[in-house]
């Protein structure tokens, strides 16, 4: 339980780096994936896990996952940079909405009335966060990019569900981060940016602690904690992020943002609890 809670705490802190770092999202994600990849391969070596891909077909599956991960994190940090940590984290948390819609088609599972109601409630939470339907508003644009981040995370989660049948989550995470760094590298020259020593240390902290170690702790915790319970604990991720954004950045989420967040997180937790009970 301590390992799961520690992992979720570290995941929740990752959003703050979008404000701590004055770098473009592309550069932030590139740095994150580089340091995460280095840390993950060291963890894999220490655990003596095999680091091989069985066939070219599986390589073609793992490589696109890295692209999707890159898009997910770039849109996530862009959302936070143009709006607030709360908006970025909460709109990203809308990913169960997209999972609800896509999962029945991908895995030939039945879409229930409860699933539809869950999706409607999450949509209601998103609607509360949007101050106006005007893209000149920073919060509205932040919501748009946050929803895109949630959508790409939903796609990633569903594809990962297929991959874990063949590889351990730690191996998948390593390849995803490595491919993401490789894909992003050519785009680094499209923007002007300047990195300072403090930025390198911040990127190192983001990649090592909030990515590699967080994933390792979460996966190790699943040995003794049920996946459903871990999913409920994961609902604390935006809570941690919002609380520390308030303490460290002085960001005060609006009443509408808080109400929308409660609706999104509450609905997700309710759906997870229902899965455990049934």
GUPARO-658423 format. One line per 8 residues: number of its first residue (from 0); their letters; for each residue x, y, z of C-alpha. Coordinates in Angstrom, 1 decimal, decimal comma, always signed. Example, Ala and Ser with C-alpha at 12.3 -4.5 7.8 and 13.67 -1.06 7.14 Angstrom:
2
0	AS	+12,3 -4,5 +7,8  +13,7 -1,1 +7,1
END
This chain:
278
0	XXXXXXXX	+0,0 +0,0 +0,0  +2,9 +2,4 +0,8  +4,5 +1,7 -2,6  +1,2 +2,3 -4,4  +0,5 +5,6 -2,5  +4,1 +6,7 -3,0  +3,9 +6,1 -6,8  +0,6 +8,0 -7,1
8	XXXXXXXX	+2,0 +10,8 -5,0  +4,9 +11,1 -7,5  +2,6 +10,9 -10,5  +0,6 +13,7 -9,0  +3,7 +16,0 -8,7  +4,6 +15,6 -12,3  +2,1 +18,2 -13,4  +3,9 +20,9 -11,4
16	XXXXXXXX	+7,0 +20,6 -13,6  +4,9 +22,2 -16,4  +5,1 +25,4 -14,3  +8,5 +24,9 -12,7  +10,2 +24,6 -16,2  +10,1 +27,5 -18,6  +10,8 +25,1 -21,5  +8,5 +24,2 -24,4
24	XXXXXXXX	+6,4 +21,0 -23,8  +8,4 +19,1 -26,5  +11,7 +19,7 -24,6  +10,1 +18,8 -21,2  +8,8 +15,5 -22,5  +12,1 +14,7 -24,4  +14,1 +15,3 -21,2  +11,6 +13,3 -19,1
32	XXXXXXXX	+11,7 +10,3 -21,5  +15,5 +10,3 -21,7  +16,0 +10,3 -18,0  +13,2 +7,9 -17,5  +14,6 +5,5 -20,1  +18,1 +5,5 -18,5  +16,6 +4,9 -15,0  +14,2 +2,2 -16,3
40	XXXXXXXX	+17,0 +0,2 -18,0  +19,0 +0,3 -14,7  +16,0 -1,0 -12,8  +15,4 -3,7 -15,4  +19,1 -4,8 -15,2  +19,0 -4,9 -11,4  +15,8 -7,0 -11,5  +17,5 -9,3 -14,2
48	XXXXXXXX	+14,6 -9,1 -16,6  +15,2 -9,9 -20,3  +15,2 -6,9 -22,5  +14,3 -8,3 -25,9  +11,5 -8,0 -28,4  +10,3 -11,3 -29,7  +9,4 -10,4 -33,3  +9,3 -7,6 -35,8
56	XXXXXXXX	+5,5 -7,6 -35,5  +5,6 -6,7 -31,8  +8,2 -4,0 -32,5  +5,6 -2,4 -34,8  +3,2 -2,5 -31,9  +5,5 -1,1 -29,3  +6,9 +1,8 -31,5  +3,5 +3,5 -32,0
64	XXXXXXXX	+2,9 +3,3 -28,3  +5,9 +5,5 -27,8  +4,5 +8,0 -30,3  +1,1 +8,1 -28,5  +2,9 +8,5 -25,1  +4,9 +11,5 -26,5  +1,7 +13,1 -27,8  -0,1 +12,4 -24,5
72	XXXXXXXX	+2,6 +14,1 -22,4  +3,2 +17,1 -24,8  -0,5 +17,9 -24,8  -0,6 +17,4 -21,0  +2,2 +19,9 -20,3  +0,9 +22,3 -22,9  -2,5 +22,3 -21,2  -0,9 +23,1 -17,8
80	XXXXXXXX	+1,4 +25,8 -19,2  -1,5 +27,8 -20,9  -4,0 +27,3 -18,0  -3,4 +25,9 -14,5  -2,2 +22,6 -12,9  -5,7 +21,9 -11,7  -7,2 +22,3 -15,2  -4,5 +20,1 -16,8
88	XXXXXXXX	-4,8 +17,3 -14,3  -8,6 +17,2 -14,1  -9,3 +17,3 -17,8  -6,6 +14,6 -18,3  -8,6 +12,6 -15,7  -11,5 +12,5 -18,2  -9,8 +9,5 -20,0  -12,3 +7,0 -18,5
96	XXXXXXXX	-14,9 +8,7 -20,8  -12,9 +7,6 -23,9  -12,1 +4,2 -22,5  -15,9 +3,6 -21,9  -16,6 +4,5 -25,5  -13,7 +2,6 -27,2  -13,2 -0,5 -25,0  -16,4 -2,4 -26,0
104	XXXXXXXX	-15,4 -2,2 -29,7  -11,7 -3,2 -29,2  -12,4 -6,1 -26,8  -15,9 -7,1 -27,9  -17,3 -6,2 -24,5  -20,9 -5,1 -23,9  -21,6 -1,4 -23,3  -23,9 -1,1 -20,3
112	XXXXXXXX	-26,3 +1,6 -19,2  -24,0 +2,3 -16,2  -21,1 +2,9 -18,6  -23,2 +5,4 -20,5  -24,2 +7,3 -17,4  -20,6 +7,4 -16,2  -19,6 +9,0 -19,5  -22,4 +11,6 -19,2
120	XXXXXXXX	-21,3 +12,5 -15,7  -17,7 +12,9 -16,8  -18,8 +15,1 -19,7  -20,8 +17,2 -17,1  -17,6 +17,6 -15,0  -15,7 +18,8 -18,1  -18,5 +21,3 -19,0  -18,3 +22,8 -15,5
128	XXXXXXXX	-14,6 +23,4 -15,8  -15,0 +25,2 -19,2  -15,5 +29,0 -18,3  -16,7 +29,8 -21,9  -16,8 +28,2 -25,3  -14,3 +30,7 -26,6  -10,8 +29,5 -27,6  -9,3 +32,9 -26,9
136	XXXXXXXX	-9,8 +32,0 -23,2  -6,7 +30,3 -21,8  -8,7 +28,0 -19,5  -10,9 +26,9 -22,4  -7,8 +26,1 -24,5  -6,2 +24,4 -21,5  -9,4 +22,2 -21,2  -9,1 +21,3 -25,0
144	XXXXXXXX	-5,5 +20,2 -24,7  -6,2 +18,4 -21,4  -9,0 +16,4 -23,0  -6,7 +15,6 -25,9  -4,2 +14,4 -23,4  -6,9 +12,2 -21,7  -7,9 +10,8 -25,1  -4,4 +9,8 -26,0
152	XXXXXXXX	-3,9 +8,3 -22,6  -7,1 +6,2 -23,0  -5,8 +4,9 -26,4  -2,4 +4,1 -24,7  -4,1 +2,3 -21,8  -6,3 +0,1 -24,1  -3,3 -0,8 -26,3  -1,2 -1,5 -23,2
160	XXXXXXXX	-3,9 -3,9 -22,1  -3,0 -6,0 -25,2  +0,7 -5,7 -24,7  +0,8 -6,9 -21,0  -0,2 -10,3 -22,2  +3,3 -10,6 -23,7  +5,6 -8,3 -21,8  +5,9 -7,0 -18,2
168	XXXXXXXX	+4,7 -3,4 -17,6  +8,2 -2,3 -16,7  +9,6 -3,5 -20,1  +6,7 -1,8 -21,9  +7,3 +1,4 -20,1  +11,0 +1,4 -21,0  +10,3 +0,9 -24,7  +7,5 +3,5 -24,7
176	XXXXXXXX	+9,8 +6,1 -23,1  +12,7 +5,2 -25,4  +10,6 +5,4 -28,6  +9,0 +8,7 -27,4  +12,4 +10,2 -26,9  +13,5 +9,0 -30,4  +10,3 +10,4 -32,0  +10,6 +13,8 -30,3
184	XXXXXXXX	+14,3 +14,4 -31,0  +13,9 +15,8 -34,6  +11,3 +18,3 -33,4  +13,6 +19,9 -30,8  +15,1 +22,1 -33,6  +11,7 +23,6 -34,6  +11,6 +25,9 -31,5  +14,0 +28,3 -29,9
192	XXXXXXXX	+14,8 +27,3 -26,4  +17,6 +27,7 -23,9  +18,2 +25,2 -21,1  +19,8 +26,1 -17,7  +21,5 +24,0 -15,1  +18,4 +24,0 -12,9  +16,3 +22,8 -15,8  +18,5 +19,8 -16,2
200	XXXXXXXX	+18,1 +18,9 -12,5  +14,3 +19,4 -12,7  +14,1 +17,2 -15,8  +16,2 +14,6 -14,1  +13,8 +14,7 -11,1  +10,8 +14,4 -13,4  +12,2 +11,5 -15,4  +13,8 +9,6 -12,5
208	XXXXXXXX	+11,4 +10,1 -9,6  +8,0 +11,0 -11,2  +8,3 +8,5 -14,1  +10,8 +5,6 -13,7  +10,7 +5,1 -9,9  +7,0 +5,9 -9,7  +6,2 +3,2 -12,3  +8,6 +0,7 -10,6
216	XXXXXXXX	+6,9 +1,3 -7,2  +3,4 +1,0 -8,7  +4,2 -2,2 -10,5  +6,0 -3,7 -7,4  +3,0 -2,7 -5,2  +0,6 -4,6 -7,5  +2,3 -7,8 -6,3  +0,4 -7,4 -2,9
224	XXXXXXXX	-2,4 -4,9 -3,8  -5,3 -5,7 -6,1  -5,3 -3,8 -9,3  -8,8 -2,5 -8,6  -7,7 -1,0 -5,3  -4,7 +0,5 -6,9  -7,0 +2,2 -9,5  -9,0 +3,8 -6,7
232	XXXXXXXX	-5,8 +5,1 -5,0  -4,8 +6,5 -8,5  -7,8 +8,8 -8,2  -5,7 +10,8 -5,7  -3,2 +11,8 -8,4  -5,0 +15,1 -9,4  -5,7 +15,8 -5,7  -2,0 +15,7 -4,8
240	XXXXXXXX	-1,2 +17,9 -7,8  -3,8 +20,5 -7,0  -2,9 +20,7 -3,3  +0,8 +21,2 -4,1  +0,1 +23,7 -6,9  -1,8 +25,7 -4,2  +1,1 +25,4 -1,7  +4,1 +25,9 -4,0
248	XXXXXXXX	+2,6 +28,0 -6,9  -0,2 +29,8 -5,2  -2,7 +28,5 -7,7  -6,3 +28,7 -6,4  -8,7 +26,7 -8,5  -12,0 +28,3 -9,2  -15,3 +27,0 -7,7  -16,4 +25,7 -11,1
256	XXXXXXXX	-13,1 +23,9 -11,5  -13,4 +22,2 -8,1  -17,0 +21,2 -8,7  -16,1 +19,8 -12,1  -13,1 +18,0 -10,6  -15,2 +16,4 -7,9  -17,7 +15,2 -10,5  -15,0 +13,7 -12,7
264	XXXXXXXX	-12,9 +12,0 -9,9  -16,0 +11,0 -8,0  -17,5 +9,3 -11,1  -14,3 +7,5 -11,8  -14,0 +6,2 -8,2  -17,6 +5,1 -8,3  -17,1 +3,2 -11,5  -14,0 +1,5 -10,0
272	XXXXXX	-15,8 +0,5 -6,8  -18,6 -1,0 -8,8  -16,1 -3,1 -10,8  -14,7 -4,4 -7,5  -18,1 -5,2 -6,1  -19,4 -7,0 -9,2
END
